[in-house]
Amino acid sequence: MSDTIIIRSGTIINEGKSCVADVLIRNRRIERIDQNISVSGAVREMDAAGKWILPGCIDDQVHFREPGLTHKGDIHSESRAAVAGGITSYMEQPNTKPTATTIEELEKKYQRASEVSIANYSFNMGATNDNLEELKKVSKRDVAGIKIFMGSSTGNMLVDEQNTLDGIFQLDHQLITHCEDEGTIRANLEKAKAQYGDDIPMNMHPVIRSEEACYLSSSAAAELAKKHGSRLHIFHISTAKETALFRNDIPLAEKKITSEVCIHHLWFDDSLYDTKGSLIKWNPAVKTAADREGLWEALLDDRLDVVATDHAPHTREEKNNKYLTAPSGGPLVQHALLAMLERAKDGKISIERVVEKMAHAPAILFRMEDRGYIREGYFADLVIVDPNHSIEVNRSNILYKCGWSPFEGSTFSHRIDTTFVNGNVVYTNGKIVEGSVGDRLVFNR
């Protein structure tokens, strides 16, 4: 059981507003939000004057690499990095080894997280061309969603048979897609090989995994969802063109087709491949500066609903290869909130909108129970941010198991001061506080 804690005089930023108040945490939840709270009994007090109190971020897309790929990262190591970055809940993807494409394998991941994850967790079930009957058994209350790779993927997780897709899109569950058209990618790759042989430049990545590849697949997914009335969430939109697929004329809670944008697509562009190389190689690819600006525009006008990371670590040695063998993906959970707050400082987005897109919106979209807000009765998943102290990202303070970050050498204007998960302090004064584990997330649907 967590301590009774009063956070004093912090600036609470929540639900589009900010105010200075105290927060009383007891029995894992927020008991009271008020001025000058006084309670009897043993109380731990924390002074947050001059600091911000935000709801903990909810990252709807991470790859923590366990089981089978734990030399890159694991549930314990990456959840530690997440809470150090103010992310208190995450949803992990099924393309591990073995893949989470059966209920049995999925539940093994939940069991492991219940032992070692310092943050709250959910694990998505993976779709294949031949596991439709298994997908029908997936709990809507206890599993965030069903993940469909409509493009290149690991092992047997590319779903490209139309009859199977129709069956999956008729399921009464939250569907999630990675959208890139496999045929387009293969054709573009063959052209690049014909031109460059084995020495394809890294800046060809957004040409190979092109705007066309993304739009063909995401538009097809949206049409399938409309046809079957599915609840569909499209991950990591990377092109301005795709943003036209999404609505902003109704509230998020009423949308059936929703979208996510990731930190790297909002931060980097293709001019950086020459200097950062494979460190910014993701699928879908980081594309043009015009695409990046189009994504920002769509995020701010609510065509794009959620900001996430697609945290996907690889070792430095794996990344230090030529284009054809360097894997796609990179670590981001420790620095995602800081990156977005940096853009808030630059005037690109308000702090209130950062909170909306990284905490409130995922809670609404997935219909999470009692999380994503600073509200009395909700779980005390909170992050205290110090806006008066900067931090430089370097190897000495990176917590990812892979030991590197695409933000290495960058200085952020804010610092994560303290993170709470279910009322437990799990990160403070630059250090992880071990001894507690997060909860399995549950969903009201």
N, C-alpha and C positions, 0 to 999 in steps of 0.2 A: 504494500500500500504506500502511496506517495505521501510526503510530508504535507502538513498544512502550511501554505506559503502565501504571503501577501507581496505582490509586486507593487511598489509604491511609485506613484506620480509619473508613470510613463505616458507617452503620447500614443494612445490606442488608435490604430488606423484600420478601419473595418467598415464594410458595407457603405463605402463611398464617403465616409466622414472621418474626422479625427477629433479626439478630445483627450484631455489630461485626466486620468483617473487611476484608482487602485484596482487591482484584480486579486480576488481571493480564490485560491485553489485548494480544494479539499476533496479527498476520496477520488482523485484522478480527474475531477471535473472542475469547471469554472463555477464556483458557487455564487459569487457576487461580483458585480462591477459597479463601483460607486466612489464617492469622495471620502477620504479619511476613514477607511474601514477599520473597525476595532472588533476583535474577537477575543474570547477567553481561551486559556490553555496554551500549550506550546505552539509557537508560530515562528516560522523562519521568514524574515523580512528581507526583501531585495529592493534596493534603491534603483529605480529606472529613470530618474529625473534627467531630462535632456536626451533620452533615448526613445526609440519607437517600439511599440509592442504590436506585432503582426500575427495573424493566424498562421500556423505552420503551413508551408507550401505542400501541395499534393502533386506529385509527379506521376502523370498517367502513363509514362513510357520509359522504362529502364530495362537494361540487360545486365543482371548482376553475375551471370556466367556460371552459376551453380545449378545443377551438377555438370561435370564433364569438362569444364573450361576454366577451372579454378586457378590456373596459373595467371590468368588475366585479372581476375577479381572473384569475390565470393560474397555471399549474402551478408556475412558479418563485416567484412572490410568495406564494402560499398555502402552499406547502411550507415556505418560510422561516418563516412565521407558525406553522406546525404544530410545527416543531422548537423554536421559541422557547417553545412551550407543552408540551414534553415528549412530543409525538406523533412517533414515529419511523417509523411505517408507516401508510399510508392506502389505502382502496379508494374509487375515484372512480366517479361515476355517469354513465350514458350520455346524459343529456338535454342535450347540448351542440348546437352548430350547425356542421356537420351532426351528427345523432345517431349514436351508436356502435351501429348496428343491422346493420352488415355487418362481416365479419372485416377487410376492408380498412380501414374507418374506425377500427375498434378498434385495429388495429396502428399506425395513424398516431399515436394518443395514446400508445401505449407507446414509440414511437420518440422522440416529443417529450420524454417524461418521462426517457428515458435520457440526454438532453442537458442537462436543466435542473432536474430534481427533486432537492432536497437530502435528501428523505426517501425511504424505500422505498415502492413503489407497486404497485397493481394497478388495473385498469380493468374494470368490469363491462360485459358485453354487454347491449344492450337488446332486449327483445322487442317485437314489433308484431303486429298481426292477420295479417300476411302474410310473416313471415320465419322460419317454423318450420324450413325446410330449412337455413337459414344457422345457426340456433341449434344444430343437431345437430353442427356442425363445431367448436364451441367447445371448446378444450382444458380439461380438468379440472385439469391440473397447472399451467398457466400463466395461468389466468383465475379470479378469485375466485368469480364467480357470474354468473347470468343474472337481470337485473332486469326485473320485470313491474310496470307501473303499472296497478293495478286501481282506477283512480279518475282524476281529472283530471290531465292531464299536458301536456307540450310537444309540439307537432306531431303526428306519427302514432304516439305511444307509448302511447296509451290502448288497453289490450287488453281488449275487452269481448265478443268472440265466443266462445261456449261451446265450440265445436268446437276453436278455436285454443287456448283455455285447457287443455282436456283433453290436447291434443297436447303443449303445453309442460310440463304437470305430469307427463308420462310420461318426460321427459328425465332421463337419469342425470347430473345436475349439481346444484350447489348453487343452488337457486332463491331469489330474494329478491323480496319484494313491498312496494309502497306500497299500503296498503289504505284507500280511502275510496270510498263508493258514489256514483257519478256522478249517478244519478237522484235520489237524496235531496238531494244538494248543489244540483242545479239547481232542484228544487222549493222548497227553503228560500231560495235566492237570489231567486227570483221573488216569494216572499212578502215578503222584505225590500225589494225594489224597489217593490212595491206600497205598502208602508208608508212608506218613506223617500225614494223617488225615487233621485236620484244621491247623496244625502247619507247613506248608510248609516253609522252609527257603527261605529268599529273594534271595539267590544265585542260587535258582532253576529257577529264571525267564528266563535266557537265555537258559535253558534246555527246558522249557515249550514253550516259544516263540523262537523256535530254528532256527539254520541256515537253516535246511530243510524247515521249514515253510516259511521263507523269500524267499528262492531261488525258491521254487515251484511256489509261487505267482508272484514274479517279472519276472521270466522267462516266465510264462504264459501271463503276461501283455505285455511283449516285443514281444512275438509271435503274439498276437492279433494286436498290433500296426503295425507289419510288414505285416500282412495279409491284413489290411484295409488301410495301408498308413497313419496311424494316427500320429498326433503330440502328443507325450506322454512324460511326465515328471514324473519320479518315485521318490517319496519323500524318505527321510531318509534311505538311504542304510546303512546297519549295519554290513554286513559280507564281508570278502575278496572275497568269492566265487562269490557273485553277481556282483562284479566289472568287471568280464569277459563278462558280457552282453553288455557292452558299448564300443563305438568306441572312438578312439583318433587320427584317421588318416585323419579327415576332420575338418574344422573350426566349432566352436559352431553354428554359424549362419546357417550352412548347415545341422546340425543334426536334425533329426525328433524324435529320441528317446534320451532323456537326463536324467540326474540324479542329485540328491542332497545328500549331506552328512551334518549331523548336528554336532554342537559343542560338545555335550555330547558323541557322538560316536568317536570323534577325541580326546577327553580328558580323559575319564574314561575307565575302563575295569572291568571285573568281579571279580578281586581281591579286589575291593572296596565295594562289597555288604556287607561284614561283618562289616564294619565300618560306611558306609553311609546309608546302608539299603534302605528303600523305597525312600529316597531322590534322588537316581539315578535309580529309577524304571520308565522306559519309554517303550512305544511300538513303534517300535520294541525295543527289549531289548539291553542294553549295553552288549557287548559280550567279547570275549577274547582279550588279549593283541596282539595276532597275527592278529586278525581281525582288531584291531585298526591300527596296522602298515600297513596292507593291504589297508585300507581306505586312509591312508596318501599317500601311494605309488600311488594309483589310482587318488587321488586329484592332485598330483604333475605332473602326466603324462597325465592329462586331460580326463581320463575316467569318473571321477566325475567332474561335471561342476560347481556346486554352493555350497557354504557353507551357511547354514541357522540355525535356532534355534529350531523349533518346540516348541516354548515357549508355555507352557500349565500349568498355575498355579493351584495349589490346596492349601487349607489351611494347616497349620502345623498340625492341629487336624486331618484332613482327612488323611494326610500322616502317622500319628502316629498310624497306625493300623497293624494288621498282614497281611501276604501276600495276602490272598484272598479278603480282603476288602480295602487295601491301594490302592488308584487310581494311575494310571500311568501318568507321565508327571511332568514337573517342569518348573520354571521360568528361562529365560536365556537372554532376550533381552538387559538388562542393562550391561551385562558383556561379550557378545559374541565377540565383536571387541577386547576388552582388552585381552581376552583369546587367540585369534588368534595372536595378536601382541606379546604376551608373547612367543608363539611358534616361531615367527619370531626372537625375541631376542635370543632364544635358538638355532637358526640356522636351524630349521626344515623347514621353508618356508621363502621366501623373503617378505618384506613389499609390494612390487609391486604385488606379487601374491595374497596376502591377499586382496588388493584392487580389483584385477581382479575377485576373486571368490565371494566377498561380495558386489560388486557394479556393475562392468562392465558386468559380466556374467549373472546375473538375468535380467539386462536391455536388453541384446542381446536376451536371451532365450524367454522372454515374449514380445519382440519387443516394449518396452516402449518408449513413446514419450518424448524426450528431458530430460532424466534423466540418472543417473548412471555414468556420466563423469564430469570432470571439463573442460568444453568447452564454448567458447563464444557463447551466444545465448541459452544455456541450463539453466534450472531452477537452482537457487543457493541453492542446497541441499548439504551442506558441513559440514565437521566435522574437527575441529582443535584439534589435539592430542599433548599433552605435553609429550615428551619422557624422561623428566628429573625429573618428580615427580611421585612417586609411590602412590598407594592407596590400603588400606586394605578393603576388603568387610566385612561389619559388619551391624548389625541391624540398626544402626543410619543413614546409608547412602543408605540402600536398599529402592527403590521406589516402588517395586511391592506391590500390595494391600495385597497379602498373607504374606508379611513381612519376607520372608526367601529366601535363595539362596543356591544351591548346592556348590557354591564357597565361602560360608561364612567361614571366617578365612583365606582365601587366600589373598596374597598380589600381585598385578599386578604392573609391572614396568613402566606402562604408565598411563596417566590420560586423560580423555576426558575434554578438556578445554572449547570448545564452539561448539554448533551445530546450524546450520542454516537450516530452512525449507522454501523453496520459498523466500529466502532472508531475512526472519525474524529470529532474534536470539531467539531461544526457550530454550536454556540451556547455562548457563555460570556461572563461579565461583561457581560451585557445586549446582546451584539452577535452577529450572525451571522458565522460563519467560512466564507467561500466557498471553493471549490476542489475539493469532492468532490460526487459525485452518489450517490443511493441505488440500491438494487438492485430489479429486478423480482421481486416476491414469487412464491414457488412453493409448491405445496400437495401434500401426500402423500395422494393419492386416485386 
